Amino acid sequence: MWWQIGLWANAVVALAYLAIAFAIAKPLIDTGQLRSNALGAATAAIFLTCAVHHGGHTVHMLLPAVGVEKSKGLDLRASYDWEAASWD
């Protein structure tokens, strides 16, 4: 059960980070500042990498359900206890 809570928590966090990255990058792209505003581009990139990281946890926990990466996915599932699920 704890891994399922961790899966959903990581999915929500990944979507939130993705939304933040989009909210930062879209105005930069629209105004043509993506290359000239290095700080803004780097900030968007940081949030994008955070989204990929948490999305990766979500995908790895789902893969055993379709028969792929069973050992790694099951190990990640087993690593979730109430502390990890609460933290996420």
C-alpha positions in Angstrom: 0.0 0.0 0.0 2.8 2.5 0.8 4.3 2.2 -2.6 1.0 3.1 -4.2 0.8 6.3 -2.1 4.4 7.0 -3.1 3.6 6.4 -6.7 0.7 8.9 -6.6 2.7 11.4 -4.6 5.6 11.3 -7.1 3.1 11.6 -10.0 1.6 14.7 -8.5 5.0 16.2 -7.7 6.2 15.5 -11.2 3.1 17.2 -12.7 3.6 20.2 -10.4 7.3 20.6 -11.4 6.3 20.2 -15.1 3.7 23.0 -14.7 6.2 25.3 -13.0 8.8 24.6 -15.8 6.2 25.4 -18.4 5.1 28.6 -16.6 8.7 29.8 -16.6 9.6 28.7 -20.1 6.5 29.7 -22.0 6.8 33.5 -21.5 10.6 33.3 -22.3 9.8 31.5 -25.5 6.9 33.8 -26.4 9.1 36.9 -26.0 12.2 35.5 -27.6 14.2 35.6 -24.4 14.9 31.9 -23.9 18.5 32.3 -25.2 19.2 35.8 -23.8 17.8 35.2 -20.3 20.1 32.5 -19.0 18.8 32.6 -15.4 15.2 32.1 -16.5 16.2 29.3 -18.9 18.3 27.6 -16.2 15.5 27.9 -13.7 13.0 26.3 -16.1 15.6 23.5 -16.8 16.0 22.8 -13.1 12.3 22.4 -12.7 12.1 20.2 -15.8 14.8 17.9 -14.4 12.9 17.6 -11.1 9.8 16.7 -13.1 11.7 14.0 -15.0 13.2 12.6 -11.7 9.9 12.2 -10.0 8.2 11.0 -13.2 11.0 8.4 -13.4 10.1 7.1 -9.9 6.4 6.9 -11.0 7.2 5.0 -14.2 9.6 2.6 -12.5 7.0 1.6 -10.0 4.4 1.1 -12.7 6.6 -1.0 -15.0 6.2 -4.4 -13.2 2.5 -4.2 -13.9 3.2 -4.6 -17.6 6.0 -7.1 -17.1 9.0 -4.8 -17.7 11.9 -4.1 -15.3 10.3 -6.3 -12.7 13.2 -6.6 -10.3 14.0 -2.9 -10.2 10.4 -1.8 -10.0 9.6 -4.3 -7.3 12.6 -3.3 -5.4 11.6 0.4 -5.6 8.1 -0.6 -4.5 9.5 -2.5 -1.5 11.6 0.5 -0.5 8.5 2.5 0.3 7.4 2.5 3.9 5.2 5.0 5.7 8.1 7.4 6.1 9.1 7.5 2.4 5.4 7.8 1.4 4.8 10.6 3.8 8.0 12.5 2.7 7.0 12.3 -0.9 
